[in-house]
Amino acid sequence: MATFLSSFKYSDSLSVVGISICTAVVCEAISWILIYRTNSYKSLKSSIDKASKKLETMKTDPNKIITKKSKTKKIDRVETSLKDASRDLSLFKFKSGAVVAVVLFIVFGLLNSLFEGKTVAKLPFKPFGIVMKMSHRGLPGDDATDCSMAFLYLLCSVSIRTNLQKFLGFSPPRSAAGAGLFPMPDPKTN
């Protein structure tokens, strides 16, 4: 079986993609064990969902005749609670982030030693500047369409893990995506 796979034309790139899929599944399993199954996470997520729905209805509901000043104060209060809950959720996710980073570093080191100096894919275009430096990292020769393991693994990891989180329902709520550990400053306070 191993000789059959190694004789296949795209075996290196398929190996990198397969390992990336397995790594994404392992990382999400770790995140589920450390975060998603806990009651703290579930309560934070529900409070974010409730606050974002309440904020949405407050901003779009023209039926409520409230003075502009009181409506603005209520909206500010809900926005503040939403930002606080999002920040708490980001801090809560931070602990699994360290474990996931260790797993990713170990897998990347293993892949780097297996595919060092090997072209694993051919790009259908000639990349520009910094992208070419990433895609051709550690490869001999001057063919800019050669793709290194590091670039393919990076692209696969980002896309597969993000889509896996969406599929499993673990992606952050949309309203919490902008707020995190370092949210954008509020223009009203400046």
Disulfide bonds with the S-S distance in Angstrom:
none
